[in-house]
Amino acid sequence: MENKKYAKDYTLSELMVAATSREIKDRETIFAGVGLPCLGALTALLTHAPRAIIATEGGCIGPLPKRLLLGIGDNACAENAICTTSLWRLFSDLQRGYFDVGMLGGAQVDKYGNLNSTAIFGKGSYLNPAVRLPGSGGANDIASSAKRTIIMIPLDKRKFVEKVDYITSPGHIDGKMREKLKLRGGGPSAVITDKCIFRFDKNTKEMYLDALFPGVTIDDVLSNMSFEIKVSPNLRTVEPPTEEEVQIIRTLDPKGIYTGDGLSKLTFEDYIQMLEDSYRNIGKLYIIKLGRQAFERCSK
C-alpha cells in the first residue's frame, strides 16, 4: 500500500485544488479555465495523470506553461503546447464530444448544478439586476458539451441557492430536461468547495453531500446553503493534500495569486521576480515529473 505523506501546513484553497485534481483521470482531455481550475488540472498532470491533455479557451492544446496563466489570451497558454489553433476550432471540437472534462465556476449554483454567471437579480430582474456579472464566455458550451463537468465554487449561502437567478451554464436543469434537450455532455459530476465535495444522485440528479474536508462538520456545510440536501450514508472525509501536491501547487502559484490574497499585496517588483523564478522552477518540475517528453518540449 502506498505510504502517503500528508502536508501539515496547507490552506483550504490548496486542498480545493488537490481535491479537484483527483477528479481527473490519466489520458483524459480537459477544458480548463484559468485560476483554480487550471491549477487543479496541472496538479493532476504532474501527479497521477501525466498523459492528460489540457486545453485553454484561446485555442491552445496541451501547454506546459512555465508561469502562472493570468488569462485565456496570456502568451503562457501557448508555451510548449502540442498545438495552437483557433478558439472556434477548439469549441467545435468540444461540441463534437472530444473533451472528457470541463471545469467551471460561477456566482450561483443550485441543487441541479446549474450555474449563474450572468446576473444576480436581487429585487430586480434580468433587465434591471442588483449585480451584472461577466456572462457566459465559453462556460455554456463547456457545460453543454463536455462529457462531464467539475464545478469549483466556495461554499456560501449566497452562492448555493434553491434556484439560480439565471441559468448561464446548464447543469442537470430540472433533473429531466437535459436529456429532452439532447445536450451532448453528461452534466456536472462533482462540486468542489472550500469545505466539502458534493455529487449528484444518478436518478434524481439532485446534489448530495459526499465528503467533508478535515475538521468540517455537516452543520458547517448545511449552515452555508440556502436549500436542503441529502447526506450520503457513506459520508467520508477528504484526504488532506500530500506534501507532493502542496509543493506542486506552490511552485505553480508561488505568490498565491489564485490560492491566496490575489494581486492585492503583490508589488510590481515581486511580480517580475515571480515570473523569473517560475520560468526556472516550473520548467524543472515538468522535467522531474514528466521526464524526457517534457524535457524535449521545454528545451526547445
GUNU-909835 format. One record per residue: residue in one letter; x, y, z of N, C-alpha, C in turn. Coordinates in steps of 0.001 Angstrom, whole numbers, plus 524288, in hexadecimal, padded with zeros to 5 digits. Example, Ala and Ser with C-alpha at 12.3 -4.5 7.8 and 13.67 -1.06 7.14 Angstrom:
A833867E9C681E788300C7EE6C81E78833907F31C81E78S832327F73681BA8835667FBDC81BE4832648001E81EBE
//
This chain:
M8034B7FB4F800008000080000800008036C804E080000E801E8808C17FCEA804EB80D8B7FC7C804F881072801AEN809A2812208034580A3A815008082080A4F81AD3806DFK805CC81D568074B8056A822DB805EA8073B8265080A6AK809F182A788090680B9382E5380CDD8081E8332180C41Y804A5833E581006801008383E80FB28037F83D43811BEA8022D8418580F2F80422846A1810D38018184846815EDK8045084B19819188022B84D0781E09800A7852C481DB8D80328855AE81A468021885B4B819D87FFF085C9281471Y7FAFC85B73813B77F87E85C9180EBC7F3DB8603580F97T7F250862ED80B817EDC18665980BC87E9028638580984L7E45A8659D80A887DF9D8634C8085F7DF98863A680268S7E1BC867DC800537E20C8685E7FAA27E583864227F857E7E9D0862E67FAFA7ED5185ECE7F9197EAB8859777F965L7E7A3858987FD7D7E4BD853AE7FDD97E09E853677F98AM7DE37857D67F8597DA59858257F4347DCD9856AD7EEF1V7E188858B07EDF67E4558576F7E91D7E5BB851A87E8F3A7E7BA84F9E7ED597E93B84A157ED8C7E4838468A7ECBBA7E022847E47EF447DB60844B67EEB37D971844C67E912T7D9E2849447E6857D848849AC7E1127DBD08466D7DD91S7E0E0846A17DE8A7E48C843B37DB427E37183DDB7DB78R7E19E83BFC7DFED7E098836637E0937DBD6834967DD7FE7D8AF838487DBAB7D424836F17D8727D5BB835977D2D5I7DA7A837037D1677DC518364E7CC0A7DF298311D7CB82K7DDFC82E557C7557E074829427C64B7E4A8829D57C21DD7E8658263B7C2307EC83826507BE477EA2C825997B8D6R7EC918282F7B5087EB0E8280A7AF807E62482B277AE47E7E3D482DBD7B2107DF2A830D37B0EA7E09C836067AE62T7DCEE838157AB507DD7883D507A9157DA4B841117AC6EI7DCAB845717ADDB7DA67848FC7B1B57DA0384E787AF7FF7D56A850BB7AFAC7D4948562D7AE297D4A28594B7B342A7D8EE85C097B4457D9A385E8F7B95B7DA37864737B8D0G7D770867527BC107D80C86CF57BC3F7DCA586E727BFA1V7DE4C8735A7BF2D7E2A48752D7C2657E0DF8758D7C817G7E4AA875C77CB987E37A875FF7D1277E3CD870AB7D3A9L7E08786FC77D7977E0A186AD47DA677DFA6866187D6E7P7DC08866697D3037DB56861D57CF9F7E050860227CCDCC7E33A863E17CABC7E80B862827C7FC7EC22860747CBC2L7EC5C862997D0797EFF0860897D4707EE9985ADF7D5ADG7E98F859BB7D6187E7EF8545B7D7237E979850B47D2BBA7E8B68527E7CDD47EA0984F3E7C9527EFEF84E587C8FBL7F307852687C9D57F8B5851D67C99F7FAC184E6D7CE0FT7F85084ECF7D2A37F9E184B797D7037F8E3845C17D5BEA7F4758449F7D3367F35A83F447D1837F76F83D687CD9FL7F8C2840CD7C9E47FCA283F7E7C5E5801E483E1F7C85EL8033B840E07CC878085A840377CEFD8086683C1F7D356T803FC8398F7D439803D48356D7D836801FF830467D5CDH7FCF482F757D58E7FADD82A557D4127F8E2829FB7CE77A7F8DB82E5F7CB9A7F6A982E537C64C7FA7C830C27C265P7FF2082E837C1D580325830F37BE83801C9831227B8B4R7FE0682DF27B70C7FC8B82DE77B17D7F763830BA7B07BA7F58E833A07B4587F0F1836E27B3817F26783B727AFEFI7EE9A83D637AD077EF75841BB7A9787EBFD846467AB25I7EE6484AAF7AC3E7EB9284F607ADE77EAF9853027A93AA7E668855587A8AF7E588859467A49D7E37885E3B7A728T7E509862B37A50D7E326867B97A70B7DFCA86A567A2E6E7DC7186DCF7A49C7D84486FE57A1587DA298729A79C60G7DED3874DA79C877E0C8877B2798017E2668744079376G7E2A386F16794367E3FD86B9878FEF7E90A8689E790A8C7EB46868B1795577F03D86604796537EF3E8609B798AFI7F1B485CA87966E7F0DD85740798137F5F2854F479A2EG7F5B1852EF79EF17FA24850497A14D7FEAF853C27A2D2P7FDC78588A7A4C28023185BDD7A634804EA859F07AB2AL809E885B4D7AB9F80CD885A9D7B07C80EF2860047B1EBP80B8E863637B3F780D29868C87B50881112869137B980K814F286C6E7B8E3818F786CFA7BCE8817D0871737C0A9R8133B873AC7C0338117A877847C41280B91877487C467L80986879C87C861803EE879B67C973800E487C1D7C4EBL7FCAA8798C7C3607F94787BA87BF537F5C887FE17C1B2L7F5DA884847BF667F2DC888DE7C18B7EE3888A657BE28G7ED548879C7B9EC7E8E5888B67B6907E8EF8850D7B1E6I7E47A884987AF2B7E42B880E47AAD17E765882B37A62AG7E8DE887BB7A6147EC25889B67A1DE7F1D088A5D7A379D7F3198886E7A81D7F873888D17AA167FC1F885987A6A4N800B6887CD7A56A80486885007A233805FD87FB97A48DA805DB87F5B7A9B38076187A7C7AC4F803BD875F87AAE8C7FF008772C7A9287FB55873077A7A37FD7086FD47A313A800C48723879FE5802D286F8B79B498083386D2A79C3AE80A6286E007A0D480FC986C5C7A1C1810538666B7A1CBN813B98647679E74814C985ED279DF680FEC85BA879C9BA80C1485E4079A2B8073485B90798CE8081B857917947AI804EE8537A7948C8050584FA57904E802FA8522278B53C7FF088557A78BF27FC80857E77876F7FA1585D1678918T7FA5A860F0785AC7F779865D0786857F3D78668F781DFT7EEE6866EE783067EB008678877EE67E78386C2378054S7E31686C9F77DDE7DF9E8710677ED37DB9086FC1782FBL7D95A873DE7852A7D53B8732F789157D09F8703E786B9W7CF00871B9781FC7CA6B86F3477FA77CB658697477E9CR7D04F867FF77D317D16E8627C77C317D13585F627814BL7D34B861AB785807D34185EF878A8C7CDA585DFE78C59F7CA51861F978BBD7C4E68615678D617C1E885DB3789B9S7C36885D8D784DF7C101859C8781477C23B8543C782FED7C72B85356784857C8B084E257866F7C5DB84CD478B84L7C51D850CB78ED87C22A85007793B07BCA084E4579277Q7BA1F850F278EB87B4B484FBC78D5F7B43284A7378AA1R7B87B8487A788857B86C8434D7860A7B96D83EF678A08G7BA3A8406D78EF37BABF83C86793117C04083AA379419Y7C43283DD0792A57C99983C1B793337CBF283D207989AF7C92A83FEB79C0C7CB58841267A12B7C8B383DF47A57AD7CBF983B717A8A07C9FE838367ACE37C81983B7E7B174V7CAFD83F9F7B2BB7C9F8842AA7B7797C9DD8487C7B639G7C5F684B287B8557C5D0850D47B83F7C5E2852C67BDD7M7C8BA856F27BEDA7C940858F27C4307C70C85E747C45CL7C33F85F4F7C7EE7C0388641B7C7FB7BFB8866777CD6AG7BE8586B797CD8C7BD2086E2D7D25A7B89D871D07D132G7B6B88749C7D5267B2698783C7D4597B12487B277D94EA7AD5987E9C7D8F77ABBA881B67DD847A78987EF17E0AFQ7A44B87BB97DE0E7A032878B57E0A77A0158732B7DE6EV79EAE86F727E1B979DBC86A1A7E000798FA868177E2F2D795C3864E57E0647912C862CD7E30B7919885CE57E39EK78D6E85A797E59778DAF854F27E70478E55851587E253Y78D5D853547DDA478E26850277D8EC79351851667D636G79672854B17D8A579B7D856007D65E79B4685A067D20AN796D585CD27D19479692861297CDE0799C5865B57CFFBL79C8E868657CC7A79FF886CA87CE1679E10871DB7CBECN79EA4875EC7CF0B79D5B87B377CD687A24487E927CDA0S7A3D0880B67C9357A805884937C9237A6558893C7C5C8T7A12C88A177C59979EF788E3F7C25579D0E892ED7C582A799B8891EA7C97079795896437CC8179536894407D193I795CA897507D5BB793118965C7DAAD78E8089A267DACCF789C5898177DABA7853389B7C7DA327841989EB87DF0FG784BD89C547E3C57831489F107E87A77D488A0177E82AK77BBB8A4F47E8C7776368A6637E84C774F38A83E7E2C1G778D88A7E37DF68778138A9B47DA13776D48A5437D65CS778C38A5A87D191777AA8A1D27CD7D77C688A15A7C9FCY77BF089E2C7C5EF7804889D987C244781D08A2DA7BFE1L77DEA8A6037BE9177EFD8AB177BC26780BE8AF327C012N77F848AE557C4FF781038B2197C90A782DC8AF297CDEFP787468AC657CD90789108A91E7D1EB78BDE8AC3F7D623A78C5F8A9D87DAA478F708AC3C7DECE7953B8AC477DD5DV796F08A8077DACD79C6C8A78D7D92C79C988A5357D3B3R79F688A7C57D03B7A04D8A5967CB087A5AA8A2F77CB04L7A5DE89E0A7C9597AA9D89AED7C9727ACEA89A607C3F3P7B19E898157C3757B445897EA7BE577B15A894ED7BA1BG7AE27891197BB897AB5E88E187B79E7ADD1888CE7B69CS7AC5E886717B2537ADC48810B7B1457B3588804B7AF80G7B5238837C7ABC67BA02882247A92B7B93787CC77A6ACG7BCC8879337A7B97BC2E873EE7A5987B998870227A94EA7B7C6872107ADDC7B5E286E8A7B1ED7B12086B627B041N7AD7686DD47AD5E7A8D486AF37ABB27AA4E8667F7A80CD7ADEB867867A47A7AFAF863707A0DB7B22085EE07A3D2I7B55E860287A7B27B7F285C147AAC27B3EB858DB7ADBBA7B04C85B8B7B05D7AC53858D87B3747A8B8855877B00AS7A7CF857487AB447A441854837A7C97A6C684FD57A522S7ABEB850177A42E7AE5284C477A0B07B278848C27A316A7B51384A5B7A73F7B911846F97A9977B6788420A7ABCFK7B94883DB97AB9C7B705838CB7AD777B5738391E7B333R7B86883C0F7B63D7B6CA83D417BB937B95C842647BD1DT7B70F845057C0EB7B94F849E77C2C47BA69849937C895I7BE7284C617CA2B7BFE584CF27CFA47BF41852AE7D0FCI7BC37853C37D4F77BB29859247D6927BE7C85A6C7DB56M7C10885EEC7DB317C40A860CF7DFB17C1A1865F17E185I7BFCA8660B7E66F7BD2E86AB87E86A7BD4D86AA77EE64P7BEC186EF97F0EA7BECA86F277F69E7B95786E587F8E0L7B90A86BC37FD557B3FE86AB87FFCD7B21286F9C8029AD7AD7887186800F07AB5287655803137A57B8766C801ECK7A25C87843805A679CAA8785B804F979B0187B738002DR79DE987F987FEFE79C80882D97FA8479DCE880297F55AK7A14787C567F59A7A2E2879987F0DB79FDC874827F014F79E99871C97F45879BB286CD67F40F795F286DFA7F517V7930486E757F0DD78D95870347F134789E686C007EF14E784FB86C3D7F0C278106868737EF0A7807D8686F7E916K7806C86D2A7E6D577FEF86DAC7E136783128726A7DF7CV78697871B67DBD1789CB876197DA0D7865687A327D76CD787FB87F1A7D7D5784F58834F7D56F784D5882C87CF7CY78902880A77CD537896C8802C7C7A178CE887B797C676I78B518781B7C2ED78E928739C7C18679245875387BD23T797018768C7BEAC79B0F877BA7BAD679D33872AB7B889S79E5286EF57BBFC7A09E869F77BA7179D308659D7BC92P79AE2862637B92E7974285E627BB09799EF859FD7BDF3G797B8858CE7C281799508541E7C547795A584FCA7C3A0H792E684D987C77178EEE849A57C6287898F84C307C57EI7898C8515F7C53E784F2854B37C440780B4853AE7C857D77CD38505A7C735778D984F1E7CB1F778E9849537CC81G77D05846A37CAE277D79841087CBDB77BE083DB97C734K778FC8400B7C3887770483D187BF02777F583FE07B9CCM7780A845077B9FA7780F848157B52A77D0C8477A7B1F6R78166846467B4897864D845DB7B1A2785F0841B87AD5AE783AB83D497AE9D7831C839277AAB777F3B83AB97A67EK77B1E83D707A8037773A83F227A42877995842F77A042L77D22846377A21E77FAE84A0479EBA784088479779B77K7854B842AD79CAE7893F83FAF799CE78E9584259799E6L790008446F79E817952F846AB79F117992E8424279EE7R79D698431D79C107A14383EFA79B477A3F183D6B7A063G7A53B8413F7A3AB7A82A8402D7A8767A4E683D937ACACG7A7B083B4C7B06D7A50C8386C7B4997A39283BA57B954G7A529840A17B9777A3D5843F27BDE57A7CC8439B7C24BP7A6D7846687C6927AA9E846867CADF7AAEA841587CDCAS7AFB283FE47CF3C7B08583B217D2467B1F983C5C7D7E6A7B449840F47D8C77B5FA842597DE117B61D848407DEA5V7B53184A077E36C7B5DD84F837E4DB7B9ED84FA57E93BI7BE568520B7E8217C296852627EBEF7C254857B47EE87T7C1BD857D57F3AA7C19A85CC07F68E7C64F85D037FA39D7C66F8611F7FD597CAA8861AB8012A7C95B85F0480658K7C51085C03806807C3A48592F80B447C2248537C80A46C7C0B585241805717BEA784D01804767BE5A84BEB7FEA3I7BCA48472A7FD6A7BBB78459D7F8027B61B843AA7F785F7B34E845B67F3A27AE0F843E27F26D7AE3F8409F7ED6CR7AAB183CE07ED0A7A9EE839FD7E82D7A418839E57E6FEF7A2958371D7E2DF79D29837507E10E79AD3831DB7E0D3D7961B831617E2E27934F82C697E2E57925182A9F7DD49K7935A825B27DC2C792D6823AD7D6D878D2C823CC7D4E7N7897C8237C7D87F783F7823587D6F778175828BB7D6F4T781CF82B837DB4D77F3F8309C7DBB1782838350B7D974K787AC8342F7D8FB78B67838267D72378C0E83C9C7DB06E78A2D83BDD7DFD378ACC83FE87E3CC7900483F547E69FM79205843BF7E853796F5843EB7EB197967B841527F077Y79A8283E687F20C79AB383C507F75D7A03483CE17F97FL7A09D83CE77FEA57A5B183D85801397A88B8385380136D7AD14838427FEB97B00F8336A7FE257B4AD83316801DEA7B7568378B802E17BC1F8375B806097BD1583C96808A3L7BF3E83C6480D4E7C08E8410D810547C672841EC8105DF7C806846D1810517CD8A84803811177CEEA846FD816D7P7D3D0845E3817FF7D563844E181D6A7D3C68495782108G7D16C847F4825737CFDB84BD2829547CAA584E688284EV7C81B84D33823F57C31284F8A822957BEAD84BD282425T7BA6684DEC8263E7B5ED84AC0827D77B17284B57823E9I7ADA8847E98245C7A90184849821037A63F84D7A821F2D7A5ED84F21826E27A35D8541C8281F7A63C858B482599D7AB7085863825617AE7485C86822CE7ACCD85D1681D1BV7ABBF858B881AAA7AA28858C18152A7A49385AC181498L7A0EE858738178579B68859CE816F679A5785F848184BS79D3D861AD81BF679C688672681D8479E3F86AF181953N7A11B86900815717A2FE86C5C8113A7A03286B4A80C0FM79B7F8691480C7179863867FB807C7792E986A2580873S7906C86B868041878B1D86DA68043C787048698E802EBF78890864A780292784CE860788018D786A985B868044CE78300857F5805237843885318807CF7864184F05803F6I789CB84BCE805D878BEA8479D8029078C2D84293805B2K78CB783E59802E178D868395380569793528389580686V7945D8355880A6F799BC8341780BE779AB982E6580A9AS79F0382D56808137A03C827F48069E7A0938248080B72P79E5E81FC680B4B79EF681C2580FAF7A49B81A6581053N7A7AE81B3480C3A7AD40819DF80C667B09B81ECF80C7CL7AEB0822AD80F597B17F827A480FBD7B724826B281170R7BAC38290B80E9D7C0468283280FB97C30682D61810B8T7C7DB82D01812717CB1F8319E813297CF27831D680ED0V7CFA88365580C637D362837078081F7D8F5836A480A3FE7DC37833C98076E7E1B183367808FE7E43C838CB808A3P7E77183A3980C7E7EA5983F2580C177EDE783F0180755P7EF9384385805777F345843728011B7F8728410B802DAT7FAF183E4E7FF4F8000783C088009A80435840478005AE808B383F0C8028080D19842B38023280E6E843CB7FC7EE80E1083FC37F94280F398406C7F3B280B56844247F12BE8064D843797F24280258846DB7EFEC8032584C847F18BV8043084D737F685804F3852CC7F86A809CC855387F5EBQ80DF58522C7F57B812C48541F7F31F811D3855AC7ED6DI80EC6852887EAA380D8B853B17E52C80A27858957E4C5I80615858F17E7F48028A85D6F7E7D58057B862797E901R80906862507ECCD80BE8867037EE3F81024868617EA45T811FA8648D7E76D8159D865B77E32A812B88683B7DEA8L80E018665D7DD8E80ADB868927D950808CE86E067DAA0D8077986EE77DF8F80542873EC7E1428083A875D37E613P80D36877637E56A81095878837E9EB80EF287D347ED2EK80C24880D77EAE380A80885837EDC0804C38854D7EF5BG8024C880D87EEB37FCDB880467F05E7F911883C77ED80I7FA02884A97E8747F674887FD7E56E7F1058858A7E523Y7F0CB8805F7E4A47EBC687DA27E4897EA9287ABE7E99CT7EE8F879527EC837EDB4876577F1517EE3E879AA7F632G7EF7B87EA87F5927F046882107FA177ED73887397F996D7F06488B777FA237EE26890B97FA4B7EDBA893517F4F6G7EEB8890607F0DD7EE58892A67EBA97F2C2896737EA9CL7F19689A7E7E7A07F58889E5C7E62F7F5C88A2E77EA01S7F26B8A2D37EE057F1D08A7667F16F7F6D28A8E37F451K7FA0F8A5007F5AF7FEC48A6217F8BB803BF8A55C7F58AL8032A8A4C27F079807A28A3A07ED22809938A89D7EA8DT80E778AA067EB9A810C18AE937E90E812838AD1E7E389F813858B10D7E0648154D8B0077DB1381A848AD237DB24E81DFD8AEBB7DEAF823178AC347DF078228B8A6767E095D81F098A5637E44A81E1789FF27E5E281BD689CC47E164Y8187789F3C7DE5F8160989C8B7D9FB81A2289B037D5E4I81D9B89EA27D496821B189D7D7D0C2825528993E7D2C7Q826A3899787D7CC829FA8956F7DA128274D890217D9F9M822258901B7DAE581F2888B3D7DAAD81F76888D47D53DL81EF488C107D13C81F3788A1E7CBE78248A887B57CAC4E828A988A567CC6982DE88885C7CB7282EDF883427CE5FD82D3C883057D34C82DEE87E3E7D65E82AA3879C67D42ES825CC87B0C7D29482241877027D0A082464874737CBB4Y826A5877997C8448289A8757A7C35482C94871257C459R82FB1871D77C8598339A86DE17C9BF83123869707CCD8N82E2A86AAC7D0D882C35866B27D478828018632F7D20CI824718657E7CF148204B862567CCBE8228085EF87C857G82648861117C57C828CE85DEF7C16C82B5C859157C3A8K82DFE859B37C80D83070855307CAAC82C48851557CC7DL827EF853647CE60823C08500B7D057821A084C817CC03Y820D784EAF7C76081F0184B827C302822D0847177C1C3I827CC8486F7C19782BC18448A7C02882C0F8403C7C448I82BC7841B07C94582C0983DD27CD848274183A497CD65K822A183C987CCAF81DCB8399D7CD1681C39836DE7C801L81D87839397C38881BB48371F7BE9182005834AF7BB45G824DC835B27BCBF8292C832F57BA3782AC1835037B4E7R82C7F831767B19082EFE832CD7ACA182B77835FD7A904Q826808347E7A8B0822F7837557A537822B183D1A7A6AAA8225583E327ABC58221E8439E7AD90827548464E7AC91F82B978437C7AD41830CB845BA7AC4D83144847807A6A6E82F75844377A30C82FD98458179D7F82C6384A2479C18R827C384A6579E618243684EB279D36825F6853CA79FB9C827DE853757A49D82944858377A78782EB785A317A632S831C68571E7A3648371D858C27A21C8377A85B4F79CC2K8331685B63799EF8332D85DAC794AF833D086395794FA
//
